[in-house]
Amino acid sequence: MDDKEVKFIPFNAINEFMLPAYRLEVLQTVLGADAALITRWRDINGAIKRYANIPGFRNCLAAPLPLKIKACVPVFEQHADFDALILQSWSDLKLDLRQSMYGYLQQRGWEVLPPDADRSKLPGFLTVWPKEDEFEALSAAFKAAHADVAASNDDVCLMAVWIGNRLPIELR
């Protein structure tokens, strides 16, 4: 394989790395946020209308938040474009963590897009992940270097995946 060859995996591949409870937490964070804070709100609502089905609601957007979140779980698992919208919006809501992770990954030698770049426009995640940056070690080192940033291990790892735009498919 040529070192310059780039492989992408669809954004919904993230589901293989997320616990179901954390997936719900991410959906709750985005769908429960004030619409004014989400720049892609119209796109998210369009995707929900297109993909989600909530029994008893002709317009699924009129459903209560818990039903909407539950209906969005299979959408998140199956539709890469929806994942991209949700993850970009999630990162927009966690600006301190996003900015800190960007600097942290740059210091570690990762090639990353600027923190405010819209990664949802990309074709998916890169498949190569630095061997020395497995999730637990990366999270522990990030938290030690950025004690001022309040974030769970799951949030730290997801932000590393999103800002780094890669999943640990091939460790190198």
VENDA-V720799 format. One record per residue. RES is the residue in one small letter. BURIAL is # if it has 16 or more other ideal C-beta (glycine too) atoms within 10 Angstrom, else .. Layout:
# VENDA-V720799
[[RES | BURIAL] [RES | BURIAL]]
This chain:
# VENDA-V720799
[[m | .] [d | .] [d | .] [k | .] [e | .] [v | .] [k | .] [f | .] [i | #] [p | .] [f | #] [n | #] [a | #] [i | #] [n | .] [e | .] [f | .] [m | #] [l | .] [p | .] [a | .] [y | #] [r | #] [l | #] [e | #] [v | #] [l | #] [q | .] [t | .] [v | #] [l | #] [g | .] [a | .] [d | .] [a | .] [a | .] [l | .] [i | #] [t | .] [r | #] [w | #] [r | .] [d | #] [i | #] [n | #] [g | .] [a | #] [i | #] [k | .] [r | .] [y | #] [a | #] [n | .] [i | #] [p | .] [g | .] [f | .] [r | .] [n | .] [c | #] [l | .] [a | .] [a | #] [p | .] [l | .] [p | .] [l | #] [k | #] [i | #] [k | .] [a | #] [c | #] [v | .] [p | .] [v | #] [f | #] [e | #] [q | .] [h | #] [a | #] [d | #] [f | #] [d | #] [a | #] [l | #] [i | #] [l | #] [q | #] [s | #] [w | #] [s | #] [d | #] [l | .] [k | #] [l | .] [d | .] [l | #] [r | #] [q | .] [s | #] [m | #] [y | #] [g | .] [y | #] [l | #] [q | .] [q | .] [r | #] [g | .] [w | #] [e | .] [v | #] [l | .] [p | .] [p | #] [d | .] [a | .] [d | .] [r | #] [s | #] [k | .] [l | .] [p | .] [g | #] [f | #] [l | #] [t | #] [v | #] [w | #] [p | #] [k | .] [e | .] [d | #] [e | .] [f | #] [e | .] [a | .] [l | #] [s | #] [a | .] [a | .] [f | #] [k | .] [a | .] [a | .] [h | #] [a | .] [d | .] [v | #] [a | .] [a | #] [s | .] [n | .] [d | #] [d | #] [v | #] [c | #] [l | #] [m | #] [a | #] [v | #] [w | #] [i | #] [g | #] [n | #] [r | #] [l | #] [p | #] [i | .] [e | .] [l | .] [r | .]]
